[in-house]
């Protein structure tokens, strides 16, 4: 009898879905041209996941985060200088 493979599909975590959504915004042609992107926490996004993602983004030396009054975050970045 042939062994059947378990079709266990690993679904992305809520944090991974949030990161993918923000990555798509940052990688959009308009954001890349402007070197800026506006990201917002959706009602279904966990506060902890949002804080973790912003912390990870802020760790990058060439990125500036500007928190807006409406809760959105404006990201600005500069490409690293090459020697």
C-alpha positions, 0 to 999 in steps of 0.5 A, a space after each residue: 500500500 502506498 503511503 499518502 503524503 499529508 497535504 499540510 499547507 502552512 498558511 501565512 501568519 497574520 504578521 506575515 500577511 501584514 508584512 506582505 501587504 506593506 512590502 507590496 506598498 513599498 515595492 510599488 513603482 510609485 513608491 520606488 520612484 518617490 522613495 516614500 510610502 504611506 502605510 496604515 494599520 488595518 482594523 484586523 491587524 494586531 497592535 503587536 504585529 504592527 509595532 513589531 513591523 514598524 520596529 523592524 522597518 525603523 532598524 534600517 539606517 536609511 529609513 525615516 518613519 513619520 507618524 501621522 495624526 491619523 495613525 498612518 506612517 509615512 516611510 521615507 528612504 534613501 539608497 545607501 551611499 556606495 563608496 
